Amino acid sequence: NQQFKDNLFKEETKSNEKRSILWTLGHIASHENGFKLIQETSLVKDIIDMAENSQILSLRGTCIYIIGMMCRTSMGRKDI
């Protein structure tokens, strides 16, 4: 998770790589245990922040979709 987080916020990481990281995290977090794992590293807050503030619109859209995937879990619906 830390490597995903590091690469997600590096300036030199290309946007398509960032989107692939987000998709991976979204699929992990779409299940209860995966959501707990993502939540432990504060990535949920980071993804929400990216959805609100990213200058790259495709990243914002991907983040919004990933947040929706996280909301499939009961924990995600309560905590997001």
Backbone as CSV, one residue per row, in Angstrom:
resi,resn,N_x,N_y,N_z,CA_x,CA_y,CA_z,C_x,C_y,C_z
1,ASN,0.808,-1.206,0.000,0.000,0.000,0.000,0.849,1.266,0.000
2,GLN,1.948,1.223,0.734,2.796,2.414,0.804,3.411,2.730,-0.555
3,GLN,3.789,1.687,-1.284,4.361,1.917,-2.616,3.311,2.514,-3.551
4,PHE,2.052,2.019,-3.464,0.969,2.609,-4.260,0.826,4.085,-3.911
5,LYS,0.816,4.366,-2.620,0.625,5.745,-2.165,1.766,6.637,-2.648
6,ASP,2.994,6.151,-2.526,4.143,6.934,-2.972,4.051,7.250,-4.463
7,ASN,3.760,6.230,-5.270,3.678,6.433,-6.719,2.480,7.295,-7.114
8,LEU,1.404,7.197,-6.356,0.202,7.964,-6.672,0.438,9.467,-6.537
9,PHE,1.314,9.861,-5.622,1.503,11.287,-5.354,2.835,11.844,-5.843
10,LYS,3.605,11.056,-6.563,4.829,11.574,-7.174,4.466,12.438,-8.369
11,GLU,5.148,13.532,-8.523,4.927,14.420,-9.671,5.298,13.743,-10.983
12,GLU,6.349,12.920,-10.960,6.827,12.322,-12.207,6.032,11.096,-12.654
13,THR,5.104,10.613,-11.835,4.267,9.489,-12.243,3.242,9.976,-13.265
14,LYS,3.151,9.290,-14.393,2.221,9.675,-15.458,0.787,9.456,-15.008
15,SER,-0.132,10.220,-15.586,-1.534,10.139,-15.163,-2.147,8.776,-15.451
16,ASN,-1.750,8.122,-16.546,-2.315,6.797,-16.805,-1.822,5.771,-15.784
17,GLU,-0.618,5.929,-15.269,-0.128,5.054,-14.205,-0.889,5.323,-12.909
18,LYS,-1.155,6.590,-12.642,-1.925,6.943,-11.444,-3.328,6.356,-11.521
19,ARG,-3.934,6.416,-12.705,-5.277,5.842,-12.870,-5.255,4.334,-12.664
20,SER,-4.216,3.660,-13.127,-4.142,2.210,-12.931,-3.965,1.872,-11.449
21,ILE,-3.221,2.693,-10.722,-3.093,2.499,-9.275,-4.451,2.688,-8.605
22,LEU,-5.162,3.729,-9.016,-6.491,3.985,-8.440,-7.447,2.832,-8.713
23,TRP,-7.426,2.288,-9.925,-8.291,1.152,-10.247,-7.945,-0.054,-9.386
24,THR,-6.664,-0.284,-9.183,-6.244,-1.396,-8.329,-6.752,-1.197,-6.911
25,LEU,-6.570,-0.010,-6.376,-7.050,0.283,-5.025,-8.567,0.172,-4.934
26,GLY,-9.265,0.608,-5.970,-10.726,0.522,-5.975,-11.216,-0.908,-5.939
27,HIS,-10.576,-1.769,-6.710,-10.982,-3.176,-6.701,-10.683,-3.826,-5.353
28,ILE,-9.564,-3.467,-4.766,-9.251,-3.998,-3.431,-10.276,-3.507,-2.418
29,ALA,-10.587,-2.221,-2.458,-11.468,-1.606,-1.465,-12.944,-1.906,-1.693
30,SER,-13.284,-2.566,-2.778,-14.694,-2.876,-3.018,-15.161,-4.093,-2.215
31,HIS,-14.266,-4.640,-1.409,-14.595,-5.749,-0.505,-14.273,-5.311,0.923
32,GLU,-15.010,-5.853,1.897,-14.888,-5.409,3.297,-13.448,-5.424,3.799
33,ASN,-12.765,-6.553,3.676,-11.396,-6.641,4.189,-10.457,-5.714,3.440
34,GLY,-10.657,-5.571,2.156,-9.834,-4.656,1.368,-10.059,-3.217,1.769
35,PHE,-11.316,-2.864,2.060,-11.600,-1.495,2.492,-10.888,-1.195,3.809
36,LYS,-10.890,-2.165,4.732,-10.183,-1.980,6.001,-8.699,-1.728,5.755
37,LEU,-8.127,-2.484,4.839,-6.711,-2.335,4.509,-6.415,-0.950,3.933
38,ILE,-7.240,-0.506,3.008,-7.049,0.813,2.396,-7.255,1.921,3.429
39,GLN,-8.207,1.724,4.308,-8.517,2.734,5.320,-7.366,2.895,6.314
40,GLU,-6.666,1.812,6.626,-5.552,1.860,7.573,-4.429,2.774,7.103
41,THR,-4.258,2.919,5.811,-3.161,3.739,5.280,-3.632,5.138,4.895
42,SER,-4.820,5.508,5.276,-5.431,6.817,5.014,-5.560,7.132,3.524
43,LEU,-5.584,6.098,2.703,-5.730,6.314,1.265,-7.127,6.785,0.887
44,VAL,-8.124,6.445,1.684,-9.494,6.885,1.383,-9.543,8.407,1.367
45,LYS,-8.985,9.021,2.401,-8.962,10.481,2.483,-8.165,11.071,1.318
46,ASP,-7.062,10.434,0.980,-6.235,10.920,-0.124,-6.973,10.846,-1.462
47,ILE,-7.728,9.780,-1.664,-8.487,9.622,-2.912,-9.603,10.664,-2.986
48,ILE,-10.257,10.912,-1.874,-11.300,11.941,-1.838,-10.688,13.315,-2.129
49,ASP,-9.539,13.577,-1.535,-8.853,14.847,-1.772,-8.463,14.993,-3.242
50,MET,-7.989,13.915,-3.838,-7.616,13.952,-5.252,-8.856,14.183,-6.124
51,ALA,-9.983,13.590,-5.751,-11.221,13.781,-6.510,-11.674,15.238,-6.472
52,GLU,-11.404,15.893,-5.384,-11.830,17.288,-5.238,-10.842,18.289,-5.816
53,ASN,-9.552,17.955,-5.843,-8.548,18.973,-6.123,-7.602,18.711,-7.287
54,SER,-7.644,17.548,-7.891,-6.694,17.250,-8.959,-6.903,18.190,-10.149
55,GLN,-5.809,18.620,-10.740,-5.873,19.470,-11.921,-6.166,18.667,-13.183
56,ILE,-5.977,17.355,-13.100,-6.194,16.475,-14.252,-7.604,15.878,-14.139
57,LEU,-8.474,16.258,-15.056,-9.881,15.865,-14.966,-10.083,14.359,-15.032
58,SER,-9.267,13.649,-15.811,-9.434,12.198,-15.889,-9.112,11.535,-14.548
59,LEU,-8.193,12.108,-13.793,-7.904,11.584,-12.455,-9.064,11.857,-11.509
60,ARG,-9.645,13.030,-11.621,-10.800,13.353,-10.773,-11.954,12.383,-11.042
61,GLY,-12.214,12.133,-12.322,-13.284,11.213,-12.687,-13.015,9.799,-12.203
62,THR,-11.778,9.352,-12.340,-11.425,8.016,-11.868,-11.602,7.926,-10.358
63,CYS,-11.181,8.956,-9.646,-11.342,8.966,-8.183,-12.814,8.873,-7.790
64,ILE,-13.659,9.592,-8.488,-15.093,9.547,-8.180,-15.634,8.138,-8.398
65,TYR,-15.227,7.504,-9.470,-15.666,6.138,-9.731,-15.145,5.195,-8.652
66,ILE,-13.905,5.365,-8.226,-13.299,4.526,-7.198,-14.016,4.715,-5.863
67,ILE,-14.395,5.927,-5.540,-15.164,6.177,-4.315,-16.478,5.409,-4.368
68,GLY,-17.112,5.385,-5.533,-18.337,4.604,-5.702,-18.097,3.117,-5.474
69,MET,-16.959,2.616,-5.950,-16.629,1.206,-5.728,-16.454,0.924,-4.231
70,MET,-15.839,1.857,-3.521,-15.642,1.684,-2.079,-16.972,1.678,-1.339
71,CYS,-17.931,2.415,-1.869,-19.237,2.497,-1.209,-20.073,1.229,-1.382
72,ARG,-19.570,0.266,-2.130,-20.258,-1.024,-2.218,-20.235,-1.766,-0.892
73,THR,-19.221,-1.481,-0.069,-19.110,-2.157,1.220,-19.913,-1.384,2.265
74,SER,-20.366,-2.079,3.291,-21.110,-1.396,4.345,-20.207,-0.420,5.103
75,MET,-18.947,-0.785,5.312,-18.008,0.140,5.965,-17.780,1.378,5.106
76,GLY,-17.673,1.186,3.805,-17.464,2.308,2.919,-18.631,3.270,2.934
77,ARG,-19.838,2.734,2.974,-21.024,3.607,3.026,-21.055,4.410,4.321
78,LYS,-20.569,3.844,5.411,-20.582,4.558,6.691,-19.441,5.560,6.802
79,ASP,-18.273,5.205,6.293,-17.074,5.996,6.562,-16.736,7.032,5.498
80,ILE,-17.326,6.933,4.325,-16.966,7.899,3.285,-17.924,9.054,3.315
